[in-house]
Amino acid sequence: MATAGPMATPTDADILTLTQWLSPAYPVGGFAYSHGLEWSIESGAVANITNTSDWIRDVVQHGSGRNDCVFLAAAYRAGTSDTLVEIDRNARAFSASAERLMETRLLGEAFCSVTSDVWAVEMGNLTYPVAIGHAAAVRDLPLGLTAQMYLQAFMANLVACATRLVPLGQTDGQRLIRDLTPLCQRVANEAIETGLDDLGSTAFLSDIASMKHESQYSRMFRT
């Protein structure tokens, strides 16, 4: 089992850097991806705030939310460029659908491009969680905080999708983000204590939703 080591106390600069990287204003285009949620809403499986909460909880705990944190932590600890490349290959191979692969690839490429230019971090083209983990390690940002904020941003983007499509009211959307944030903290902290051998997913309906979305006739989101 991998261990995170001593948990460094984040500085104000650490927190602000991660806030910038994971803000909707950082130009990676996260708003364009629903992670299959759009099809679940179109099919009627997600129709209210309770359905939305259950769907996102499952993805965070049992699907790609948790797995992304495992990949992020592995990239953070990668000691060599060859190891980082191998981790990235695993992240691509673990995508459950063509759209999931496109999502993590394009988000990662955008993050790598901007972060290389602004922060002078050597990035290459990495999938999104691998890119975040690598950049955080290079900038010496705390792993635990990075994973928590990554997963909260992932969750908040899904809530924003549901706010537009279910639809949910803005206030209900913010309540949902508040209620799901402790879950993101717990899942992230548990995930970074594991390794790639602990990858796994039982969020099968979200994977199927992503596959169904590939042929959805009318849609607002790329995934």
C-alpha positions in Angstrom: 0.0 0.0 0.0 1.3 3.5 -0.9 1.5 6.0 1.9 1.2 9.8 1.6 3.9 10.4 4.3 3.6 13.4 6.7 0.8 15.8 5.7 2.4 19.1 5.1 0.6 22.2 6.3 -0.5 24.2 3.3 0.5 27.8 3.0 -1.8 30.5 1.8 0.1 30.5 -1.5 -0.5 26.7 -1.9 -4.2 27.1 -1.4 -4.5 30.1 -3.8 -2.5 28.2 -6.4 -4.7 25.2 -6.3 -7.8 27.5 -6.2 -6.5 29.0 -9.5 -5.8 25.7 -11.1 -9.1 24.2 -10.2 -11.3 27.2 -10.7 -13.8 27.2 -13.6 -11.9 30.3 -14.8 -8.7 28.2 -15.5 -9.0 27.6 -19.3 -9.3 23.9 -19.5 -13.0 23.9 -20.6 -14.3 21.7 -17.8 -17.8 23.2 -18.3 -18.1 21.4 -21.6 -18.1 17.9 -20.0 -20.9 16.2 -18.1 -19.2 12.8 -17.6 -22.3 11.0 -18.9 -24.7 12.8 -16.6 -26.4 14.5 -19.5 -27.6 11.1 -20.8 -28.8 10.1 -17.4 -30.9 13.2 -17.2 -32.2 12.8 -20.8 -33.2 9.2 -20.0 -35.1 10.2 -16.8 -32.8 8.4 -14.4 -31.8 11.7 -12.9 -34.8 14.0 -12.5 -34.5 15.8 -9.1 -32.0 16.8 -6.4 -32.1 13.4 -4.7 -31.3 11.5 -8.0 -28.5 14.0 -8.7 -27.0 13.6 -5.3 -27.1 9.8 -5.5 -25.6 9.8 -9.0 -22.7 12.0 -8.1 -22.1 10.2 -4.8 -21.7 6.9 -6.7 -19.3 8.4 -9.3 -17.2 10.1 -6.5 -17.1 7.0 -4.2 -17.2 4.1 -6.6 -16.2 5.4 -10.0 -13.8 7.7 -11.8 -13.8 10.3 -9.0 -12.0 7.9 -6.6 -9.8 6.5 -9.4 -8.7 9.9 -10.6 -7.4 10.6 -7.1 -5.5 7.3 -7.2 -3.9 8.3 -10.5 -3.2 11.9 -9.2 -1.4 10.5 -6.1 0.6 8.0 -8.2 1.7 10.8 -10.5 2.6 13.0 -7.5 4.9 10.3 -6.3 6.3 9.3 -9.7 10.1 9.4 -9.3 11.0 9.4 -13.0 9.6 10.5 -16.3 9.2 6.9 -17.4 7.1 6.1 -14.3 4.9 9.1 -15.1 4.4 8.0 -18.6 3.4 4.5 -17.5 0.9 6.0 -15.0 -0.6 8.1 -17.7 -0.9 5.0 -20.0 -2.8 3.3 -17.2 -5.1 6.3 -16.8 -5.9 6.2 -20.5 -6.5 2.5 -20.4 -8.8 2.8 -17.4 -11.2 5.1 -19.2 -14.5 3.2 -19.6 -15.6 4.7 -22.9 -14.3 6.7 -25.8 -15.9 9.9 -24.4 -14.3 9.3 -21.0 -10.9 9.0 -22.7 -11.6 12.1 -24.8 -12.6 14.0 -21.7 -9.5 13.2 -19.6 -7.2 13.6 -22.6 -8.5 17.0 -23.7 -8.8 18.4 -20.2 -5.3 17.2 -19.5 -3.8 18.7 -22.7 -5.4 22.1 -21.9 -4.1 22.0 -18.3 -0.6 21.0 -19.5 -0.5 23.8 -22.1 -1.6 26.6 -19.8 0.4 25.4 -16.8 3.6 25.0 -18.8 3.3 28.6 -20.0 2.3 30.2 -16.8 4.1 28.1 -14.1 7.1 26.9 -16.1 6.3 23.3 -15.4 7.5 20.7 -17.9 4.3 18.8 -18.6 4.1 17.1 -22.0 0.6 15.8 -22.8 -0.9 14.0 -19.8 -4.4 13.0 -18.8 -6.1 15.4 -16.4 -5.6 13.8 -13.0 -2.0 12.8 -13.9 -1.2 16.3 -15.0 -2.6 17.8 -11.8 -0.6 15.3 -9.6 2.6 16.0 -11.6 2.2 19.7 -11.5 1.4 19.7 -7.8 4.6 17.7 -7.1 6.8 20.0 -9.1 5.4 23.0 -7.3 5.6 21.2 -3.9 1.9 21.6 -3.1 0.5 19.3 -0.5 -0.8 16.0 -1.9 -3.8 15.7 0.4 -5.1 19.2 -0.3 -4.5 18.8 -4.0 -6.6 15.6 -4.1 -9.4 17.0 -2.0 -9.7 20.2 -4.1 -9.4 18.2 -7.3 -12.3 16.0 -6.3 -14.4 18.8 -5.0 -14.0 20.7 -8.3 -14.9 17.5 -10.2 -18.0 17.1 -8.1 -18.9 20.8 -8.4 -18.7 20.6 -12.2 -21.2 17.8 -12.2 -23.5 19.8 -9.9 -23.3 22.7 -12.4 -24.3 20.4 -15.2 -27.3 19.2 -13.2 -28.2 22.8 -12.3 -28.6 23.5 -16.0 -30.2 20.3 -17.2 -32.4 18.8 -14.4 -32.9 21.7 -13.7 -31.9 22.5 -10.2 -32.1 25.9 -8.6 -28.9 27.8 -7.9 -29.5 27.5 -4.2 -30.1 23.8 -4.3 -27.0 23.4 -6.4 -24.9 25.2 -3.8 -26.5 23.1 -1.0 -25.6 20.0 -2.9 -21.9 21.1 -3.2 -21.8 21.9 0.5 -23.3 18.5 1.4 -21.0 16.5 -0.9 -17.8 18.3 0.0 -17.1 16.1 3.2 -17.5 13.0 1.0 -14.9 14.4 -1.4 -12.5 15.0 1.4 -12.9 11.5 2.8 -12.7 9.7 -0.6 -9.6 11.8 -1.6 -7.8 11.1 1.7 -8.5 7.4 1.4 -7.6 7.2 -2.2 -4.1 8.8 -1.8 -3.2 6.1 0.8 -3.6 3.4 -1.9 -1.8 2.6 -5.1 -2.6 1.6 -8.7 -3.3 -2.0 -7.6 -6.3 -0.7 -5.7 -8.0 0.8 -8.8 -11.5 -0.3 -9.4 -15.0 0.8 -10.3 -18.5 -0.3 -9.5 -20.3 2.8 -10.9 -21.5 0.8 -13.9 -24.5 2.9 -14.7 -22.4 6.1 -15.0 -20.1 4.2 -17.4 -23.0 3.0 -19.5 -24.4 6.6 -19.5 -21.1 7.8 -20.9 -21.3 5.2 -23.7 -25.0 6.1 -24.4 -24.1 9.7 -24.6 -21.8 9.0 -27.6 -24.9 8.5 -29.8 -27.3 10.9 -28.0 -29.1 13.0 -30.7 -29.5 16.3 -28.9 -26.9 17.4 -26.4 -25.2 20.4 -24.8 -22.1 18.7 -23.5 -19.2 16.9 -25.2 -19.4 14.0 -22.8 
